[in-house]
Amino acid sequence: MAEAGLGFADLDALAVTIGPGTFTGLRVGLAAARGLALARSLPLVGVTTLEALAEPVRAEPGEAIVAAFDAKRGEIYLQTFDANHVALSEPMLVSLEEALTHVHGDAFVCAGTGAGLLAAALAAKGIVARLSDAPAQPDARSVGRLAAARLAAEGVDAFRIAPAPLYLRAPDAKLPGGIDPFAA
């Protein structure tokens, strides 16, 4: 906002990433965005981090875009898109081995913090994937462009209810004594 010379009174809408990502990071980001949207009576558009990673990627003809976030523990958050950024899959949490069963096609451009891991796993199976030169983390400009397109397509009233976080991994939190509050 400082770069653009804008203040809060100049905003027409807000956009926020909804995940996947770290539990605390998602909660803090969503809470801050919800608070600002509520205080200013603004629509709030949720964008997944994987959509934001894929948005600046330019695919060559015949390439699919694969957005991959390193989720640690030998897993990645993954979503595939066609060359026009149309989602070919839902966001998912998979092991590197499982990721290979969810990536279909002959040519790929990989983006995100998990791009190198995925490209290496693909190469081990004889599949060529190039690494994108787009930022490895979601960029606010990408989130803004995606949100603006959704607002134009769906109208502001579609975004009056705050988006929910997208959690693909169960929380690591345990009650005292190691009790899992989410176990059946």
Steps between C-alpha positions, in 0.01 A plus 500: 500500500787733574650434154165584338443802723173357631335492840236270645223738387610441137437124510202345318573137592757284675666173401668241719669164454303222666754219485631248486776611730599513864217486751607812691584697188161429348313588819687828548467607136132413479419664834674822397328505159160421656545779754588755234215387274251519786621841618476648149195293382705368208466175307776250577621265226685182593770365269691178557876527536538251215289716264714799599819303427374394157363842394828660382630181335519505123469155349636399163258339251409153625628557853290462812570724799565324829494711816676322785565614854746308718281376788802334667488139628557376143172654384396783271188704450420460132261632236520476122377752243489506123703757305209748535498465881180296512518259793539136399493376860397610844770600751635189672759384751699206365831325543752554223433145380123559495550832320616312192159333471327839502714667233382402152650601169832518323633846584488699820613829648526484879467797737523549875718388787433136410579544131856369525391198702226416252719556195763265646235234571368535146853483354561176693206354305633633169252790482643840411377800693644847491510737794311826469678828560189631684536574875503190721256664744156646422522863393243761609470624140400151385245471781362841404471414130319174576266675744425780254410246231264319741338824609443597136355158417287440810430847643578636846197341669649155440778594743309646795554182704862461608685205345594201713856371535603207282666246726634189330690361800361425844631729776803393697350639824452257785335545838710457815598136534522456123126461447396574144188721516406397147519123544170315479 
